[in-house]
Amino acid sequence: MENRSAKGWLYLLPAILFLGVFMVYPLIDVFVYSFEEGYNSASQTFFGTGLYNYSYILHDPYFLQAVKNTFILVIVTVPLSTLIALGISYGLSSIKALRELYQTVFFLPYVTNTLAVGLVFMILFRKTAYSDGLVNLLLGLFGISPIDFIDGPYWAKMFVLCFYTIWVVLPFKILILTGALASVNEEYYNAARIDGTRPFRIFRKITLPMISPMVFYLIITGFIGAFKAYSDAVALFGTNLNAAEMNTIVGYVYDMLYGDSGGYPSYASAAAIILFAIVLTITCINLLISKKHVHY
Amino acid sequence: MKVVLQHITKIFPARGRGSNGGTVAANDLNFEIPDGELVALLGPSGCGKSTTLNLISGLQRPTDGRIFFGGDDVTDLPPENRGVGLVFQNYALYPHLSVMDNIIFPLGNLRGKDRMTKPEMKEKAHEIAKLVQIDELMDRKPAELSGGQQQRVAIARALVKMPRVLLLDEPLSNLDARLRLQTREEIKRIQRETKITTVFVTHDQDEAMSISDRIIVMKAGVVQQIGKPQEVYDSPANLFVANFLGTPPINVFSASVRGGRLIIGEDSVLEVGGVSDCEVWAAIRPEGFILDERGPLCCDFGGLEVMGRDISVLSSNQAAVKPTVRSIISAENRVDTSSKTVRFSLKPNKAFLFDKTSEERILFTTARKEN
């Protein structure tokens, strides 16, 4: 027995080593930095230890803005994208003709570069001196005066960011959900049909519970992904996110490290640790809820 | 509820390029299942028996022909309006619902005047659960049940809305041997208590013979014979039916009829009155052999299998289709195992003749007892 567990550890050693060096150690390091005031990575010096870094960023309006933005993004995009993906995959699994074509079309955004897509969105939404943008042209048809979605009011920018995020995360969710739907045994549907079950009841009472593990998987990874959002905002609003009021927590961390106001690894570490705490809490809550509602 | 199939044909369209025609899963089926009977659709895999069941349930539509329940033509009705209960081969119990919720699931679909309140549904479910003897398992999930218990839950779910016809697709195939024996008795009992017309599909002739009031033997989408199990066994309509029914299987010989006598190899073994000279298949049930030193049929002795009550004598014969001729004789007989040959006389009512080409039954008469 002793021998066997020794062997097991030996096999695990490479993975543990890598995880230790590249994940656990940096994590601990970041945790330590977050308590060291004014840490300088070049000279490896700091002034003192304490909660000062946390206190600073929690009073930093940019950070609070970033937290607000991130939360709005998460709360809007995760449920919406999951619902839309569910609808689309259910539709896909109900049609026979052209199903593969549609699947490919829905999957395209996944293989497209985020920044390139961001550029396309800019063109669609941006209002310049020469053009109002395609979206504004459409809105104009309904008699709505043009809105600057990229440099305009906060809600317009937030709308674009959410829209963009949903659009980017959809393909993966659709892929997972069509797979999940296809794996539900046809016999359950036949059994329900024999008993005269109406389509909506079949969906709610049979389909949904059967694919619930996948739905929860998507919700959990969706939350984590949305909390870590950064590149989407950059793609749309450029690198000066603080000025655009569109920064996210990860964006704030980046700015603190390398941005124009950068060079503050201590603040960045504290912000990263706060993000970590938020994600951990939300994920734990998610898991607790999913335990109650997922039956496998 | 009487179930009638009239000229039912089901053709599955061909798939892929280059294939033409399609698969005929049911070919001009005509039969009637009397009210309150337990009927087995019996046949080898791929013979169309499951398709026939699906046609009766409405999950599939026939290409041609009509289906009647009692006086109603249900051919164009969707499954939910036919009033059938269907038990699937692997039960299709909803894994996320408890036994209770599984059983009341069909009741939740009722609307209008049939609509039931939750307590009514539960009461009904308990009633049915008692019938199939699972009323102590109501809070469990299907995964926590044994195969036999899952089977009962599936039957309960099919029965709870009191279907006009109960359909079972290979109900026993997922159970182990012991449970299978027990469950088939159980199905018989439940059917007798509810008096619901029941059709079940099986490829196991033992199953079909033991519990059904009537069996329908199918092959390649065509009904071969319909009748009471014993009738079909005692009087198979063709070589396929003779081969398919009975364990151990019937022994088939390539034989001929000459001058009113059946000739197997060089032995004139049986008087077969009323049959003109021709080549035939002679099929003899294992219990149709009588060990007889002066018997007309001579076989090379191969070995013995003692099974307590009976002995089966393994032998071989040039004319036999299979390498081993198996005969079952009472254990009281003494078999000379040192002998190279073994001789039998035959029971005429256990021997059947079939046309060499059409494989249809050829009837014959016997004037006197051969033994």
HADDOCK unambig.tbl for C-alpha pairs under 7 A between the chains (distance, minus, plus):
assign (segid A and resid 187 and name CA) (segid B and resid 92 and name CA) 5.87 0.50 0.50
assign (segid A and resid 188 and name CA) (segid B and resid 92 and name CA) 5.42 0.50 0.50
assign (segid A and resid 188 and name CA) (segid B and resid 94 and name CA) 6.95 0.50 0.50
assign (segid A and resid 191 and name CA) (segid B and resid 92 and name CA) 6.85 0.50 0.50
assign (segid A and resid 193 and name CA) (segid B and resid 79 and name CA) 6.86 0.50 0.50
assign (segid A and resid 193 and name CA) (segid B and resid 80 and name CA) 6.27 0.50 0.50
assign (segid A and resid 194 and name CA) (segid B and resid 79 and name CA) 5.10 0.50 0.50
assign (segid A and resid 194 and name CA) (segid B and resid 80 and name CA) 4.89 0.50 0.50
assign (segid A and resid 195 and name CA) (segid B and resid 80 and name CA) 5.50 0.50 0.50
assign (segid A and resid 195 and name CA) (segid B and resid 106 and name CA) 5.19 0.50 0.50
assign (segid A and resid 196 and name CA) (segid B and resid 80 and name CA) 4.17 0.50 0.50
assign (segid A and resid 196 and name CA) (segid B and resid 109 and name CA) 6.25 0.50 0.50
assign (segid A and resid 197 and name CA) (segid B and resid 109 and name CA) 5.43 0.50 0.50
assign (segid A and resid 209 and name CA) (segid B and resid 96 and name CA) 6.81 0.50 0.50
assign (segid A and resid 295 and name CA) (segid B and resid 96 and name CA) 5.51 0.50 0.50
